[in-house]
């Protein structure tokens, strides 16, 4: 992996750029993490579109020397089968984005596609700390996106984590254009009423006028992290829970 404070990129299997930077380790920690802490951890993963009914998943793990070790993308038929914790967790919240489109745009039909960009973080004890998902549903015709709606979903562990900020917005394209992109942002803090551990994550996904999606991308920053912390990032069809 090429490591740089500027946005260095590692290309995995041709078209999957990944970036990761980290500061030197120091002492500190919590009951579920080792004593050594890492500071200013940044990572990003771009995941390719998967065929319908499948998802591409990329994992990263924070090493003892405070480097993010990145997996090769894994194509799975059922994204939930590759998720290792908290699959039964209920949704903590959903922030909707108003419908994008002209007043004359037709409402969504049952056949309209939905695609979602996911990010999840676990600690060394395999406890899910937090996660977010940015989900877009859209209508399309003649190679154009005719209307769309978006949601940001988020989750945090109920043992002191809390949501400090969140937002969801259209960031590229338009209704009537060939593409329309959605961006979701979530910011988590720990412990309660303080923010010694600050996590920020961004998810992006772009709907295409041909019914597919592209630009599935997640980036994150941790003020503090610990070796053994690991993430899963993926994009897939529908929304399967965070």
CORBELJO-V698552 format. One record per residue. RES is the residue in one small letter. SS is DSSP state (H for helix, E for strand, - for the rest). PSI is psi in degrees with one decimal (* if undefined). Layout:
RES:SS:PSI / RES:SS:PSI
This chain:
x:-:140.6 / x:-:119.1 / x:-:130.1 / x:-:149.5 / x:-:-31.5 / x:-:168.4 / x:-:77.1 / x:-:154.8 / x:-:139.9 / x:E:122.9 / x:E:118.2 / x:E:127.7 / x:-:48.1 / x:-:-61.8 / x:-:31.6 / x:E:78.8 / x:E:138.7 / x:E:135.4 / x:E:149.9 / x:E:130.3 / x:E:151.7 / x:-:151.1 / x:-:172.1 / x:-:151.9 / x:-:160.0 / x:E:179.5 / x:E:158.8 / x:-:173.9 / x:-:-170.4 / x:-:179.6 / x:-:-27.6 / x:-:10.1 / x:-:155.7 / x:-:167.9 / x:-:-28.2 / x:E:129.2 / x:E:154.0 / x:E:145.9 / x:E:151.2 / x:E:57.9 / x:E:123.0 / x:E:138.5 / x:E:157.5 / x:E:145.6 / x:E:131.7 / x:E:126.1 / x:E:135.6 / x:-:159.2 / x:-:142.7 / x:-:153.8 / x:-:157.8 / x:-:134.8 / x:-:-0.8 / x:-:170.5 / x:E:146.2 / x:E:129.0 / x:E:134.6 / x:E:134.0 / x:E:150.2 / x:E:148.6 / x:E:132.8 / x:E:121.6 / x:-:174.0 / x:-:-24.0 / x:-:20.5 / x:-:34.4 / x:-:144.3 / x:E:118.0 / x:E:123.3 / x:E:132.7 / x:-:165.0 / x:-:152.1 / x:-:142.3 / x:E:121.5 / x:E:120.4 / x:E:147.3 / x:-:-33.2 / x:-:104.2 / x:H:-34.1 / x:H:-25.7 / x:H:-19.2 / x:H:0.1 / x:-:132.7 / x:-:1.0 / x:-:149.9 / x:-:33.8 / x:-:-20.5 / x:-:0.6 / x:-:138.4 / x:-:157.9 / x:-:130.3 / x:-:-38.4 / x:E:160.6 / x:E:123.3 / x:E:109.8 / x:E:152.2 / x:E:132.6 / x:E:157.2 / x:E:134.8 / x:E:126.7 / x:-:167.3 / x:-:161.1 / x:-:-23.9 / x:-:-2.1 / x:-:138.1 / x:-:146.7 / x:-:164.6 / x:-:144.3 / x:-:163.6 / x:-:-23.2 / x:-:-2.4 / x:-:140.7 / x:E:151.2 / x:E:136.2 / x:E:149.7 / x:E:139.9 / x:E:125.0 / x:E:149.6 / x:E:132.4 / x:E:146.8 / x:E:131.9 / x:E:157.2 / x:-:-174.6 / x:-:-30.2 / x:-:8.2 / x:-:32.9 / x:-:126.1 / x:E:120.4 / x:E:-47.1 / x:E:169.4 / x:E:163.5 / x:E:159.0 / x:E:133.4 / x:E:118.8 / x:E:133.3 / x:E:136.4 / x:E:133.3 / x:E:155.9 / x:E:151.9 / x:E:154.2 / x:E:135.5 / x:-:39.8 / x:-:12.0 / x:E:147.8 / x:E:120.5 / x:E:-28.5 / x:E:162.2 / x:E:155.5 / x:E:153.4 / x:E:152.4 / x:E:147.5 / x:E:124.8 / x:E:144.8 / x:E:159.7 / x:E:144.0 / x:E:150.0 / x:-:140.2 / x:-:22.7 / x:-:30.0 / x:-:-15.9 / x:-:153.3 / x:E:158.2 / x:E:121.6 / x:E:-33.1 / x:E:150.3 / x:E:157.6 / x:E:158.3 / x:E:136.9 / x:E:155.6 / x:E:130.9 / x:E:-11.5 / x:E:154.5 / x:E:-164.1 / x:-:167.5 / x:-:134.4 / x:-:-12.1 / x:-:173.2 / x:-:-18.3 / x:E:158.1 / x:E:121.4 / x:E:143.8 / x:E:138.2 / x:E:129.7 / x:E:142.9 / x:E:135.7 / x:E:142.5 / x:E:120.6 / x:E:146.5 / x:E:157.0 / x:E:140.0 / x:-:-175.5 / x:-:133.7 / x:-:-5.0 / x:-:-177.5 / x:-:55.3 / x:-:-37.1 / x:E:114.8 / x:E:123.7 / x:E:130.3 / x:E:131.8 / x:E:148.1 / x:E:135.9 / x:E:136.8 / x:E:145.8 / x:E:144.1 / x:E:126.4 / x:E:141.9 / x:E:153.7 / x:-:-5.3 / x:-:3.7 / x:-:-3.9 / x:-:-175.9 / x:E:165.5 / x:E:179.4 / x:E:45.0 / x:E:112.8 / x:E:136.2 / x:E:142.6 / x:E:152.6 / x:E:159.5 / x:E:130.5 / x:E:128.9 / x:E:-41.9 / x:E:138.5 / x:E:169.5 / x:E:143.8 / x:-:135.8 / x:-:-19.2 / x:-:139.5 / x:E:151.4 / x:E:157.9 / x:E:131.8 / x:E:132.2 / x:E:164.7 / x:E:145.1 / x:E:171.8 / x:E:144.2 / x:-:-166.6 / x:-:124.9 / x:-:7.9 / x:-:151.6 / x:-:*
